[in-house]
Amino acid sequence: MKHAFPTGLTFVLLIFLSCLNVPHAAAWGRDVYTVSGLEAERMAGDAVSAKQQALDHVYKEALSQLFARLARSGDITRLPVPTRSRAEALMASFNVVSEQAGATRYSIKASVTFDRDRIAELFYRSGVRIYDKPGPLVLIIPVHVTAGGVALYDDAPEWNEAVSSAIRTPWLMAFKLASGSMQDRLESAEHLQALDRVSLDYLRVRHSAQGAMIAEFTDATDGSPARFRLAGDSGAGRFEQTRLIAPDIDDPLAFAAGLISQWLDDHWKQMQSHGPSAGVLINGVPMVPAETQRMTPELISAKEHQAMPQLRLAAAQSQPDRPAAEETASPQDARSTPKATGAVVQEPGNGVSQITFEVAGTVDQLSIGRKLARAKPVTAFELHADGTAQQVVLWYRKDRETLFRALSDNGLVVEHNLASNNWRITFR
């Protein structure tokens, strides 16, 4: 089947939609398994003890940040306590940015990259889902409400600094502090507090962000405690949450600012749980996922020089259930089961490509079907097993990058196995 190139309005629409994905594609390149910006300085009776204490802190802090980044806040307690020995066992590399040593003092700046497979196994054993899809860039606009009025940006220096410090830690979401330039100040505090769509969109576009939100801190009064409100467009949908700040908190500004990344990160992870279209915005409005396609089991006859498919799932629109035709593979078919390779085969004339993955561990057909049913580029699959290993063959439309992103969106880890030079897939 031949496909004509799009023309006219269709072509313009395709360009527009692709532009919407550009910032998100840039975020996709962030390595969420690398924790950078780690610092420690310790003093002890001798240089060896000081270095030991500093490294202990760096390793534990790196693993703590990774757990907070990949798990929802309510699931972190189900993960093991971060320790240096556990971090070293999960680590892929340790990079020293700088270090200084003295007779009784040691300081270090470093970054740690963790092994994706080992982390996935740890989360699986702990019964915790991994969220490792980088989120959108969100512009944060500091608003400080005091007895004297409303202050924005660096007109509220203490609140501005608290927000700036809090959003430096890299989570899945990326944050940018509004600069408070002359152009920023064209939007009034009243419009921003009212979440005026035009004002927020103006600032969002000006700062090349996918979302724009106000971080509003209201000082305590004699009759009420301090209050923090985070509201606006998160880049993954509308968001608004308010919290009263207890009077016994030592630093209420720092405490409130720390909620920004925690709330938005959990919000982004929750959006990922809603399906492959979660987090997709058209003109700032969340895209409503289409009705999930039903997966109808079909047994397809084997092609020449190919093994008989054990099961192929063909994606189809909702239709009445019908029984699958039963066929049996011949011994000759069984002997010709292809070995897993990383090659991608384009089937001529129908725009469908084929790729074979090694399967990490073992998985059953039902589990595969449930996972792949939500990956829209996938049109069919086959599961093969030779007693010691499994391979899964996927038929898909669009390009391979789109396929890999769709698989990752639905909890499937795709990576290149350097030992065998094949693609490997892990079903979580």
HELIX and SHEET records of a PDB file:
HELIX    1   1 GLY A    8  LEU A   20  1                                  13    
HELIX    2   2 VAL A   22  TRP A   28  1                                   7    
HELIX    3   3 ALA A   47  LEU A   70  1                                  24    
HELIX    4   4 SER A   73  ARG A   78  5                                   6    
HELIX    5   5 ARG A   84  LEU A   90  1                                   7    
HELIX    6   6 ARG A  116  SER A  126  1                                  11    
HELIX    7   7 TYR A  153  ASP A  155  5                                   3    
HELIX    8   8 PRO A  157  ALA A  166  1                                  10    
HELIX    9   9 ASP A  184  LEU A  186  5                                   3    
HELIX   10  10 ALA A  189  GLN A  193  1                                   5    
HELIX   11  11 ARG A  197  ARG A  206  1                                  10    
HELIX   12  12 PRO A  252  GLN A  272  1                                  21    
HELIX   13  13 PRO A  331  ARG A  335  1                                   5    
HELIX   14  14 GLN A  365  LEU A  372  1                                   8    
HELIX   15  15 ARG A  400  ASP A  409  1                                  10    
SHEET    1   A 3 THR A  34  MET A  43  0                                        
SHEET    2   A 3 ARG A 105  PHE A 114 -1                                        
SHEET    3   A 3 MET A  91  ALA A 101 -1                                        
SHEET    1   B 3 GLY A 149  LEU A 152  0                                        
SHEET    2   B 3 LEU A 137  THR A 146 -1                                        
SHEET    3   B 3 ALA A 174  LEU A 177  1                                        
SHEET    1   C 5 GLY A 149  LEU A 152  0                                        
SHEET    2   C 5 LEU A 137  THR A 146 -1                                        
SHEET    3   C 5 GLY A 211  THR A 218  1                                        
SHEET    4   C 5 ALA A 226  ASP A 233 -1                                        
SHEET    5   C 5 ARG A 238  ILE A 245 -1                                        
SHEET    1   D 2 LEU A 281  ILE A 282  0                                        
SHEET    2   D 2 VAL A 285  PRO A 286 -1                                        
SHEET    1   E 2 ARG A 294  GLU A 298  0                                        
SHEET    2   E 2 ARG A 312  ALA A 316 -1                                        
SHEET    1   F 4 VAL A 344  GLU A 347  0                                        
SHEET    2   F 4 VAL A 352  VAL A 359 -1                                        
SHEET    3   F 4 GLN A 390  TYR A 396 -1                                        
SHEET    4   F 4 VAL A 378  ALA A 385 -1                                        
SHEET    1   G 4 VAL A 344  GLU A 347  0                                        
SHEET    2   G 4 VAL A 352  VAL A 359 -1                                        
SHEET    3   G 4 ASN A 422  PHE A 427  1                                        
SHEET    4   G 4 LEU A 412  ASN A 417 -1                                        
END                                                                             
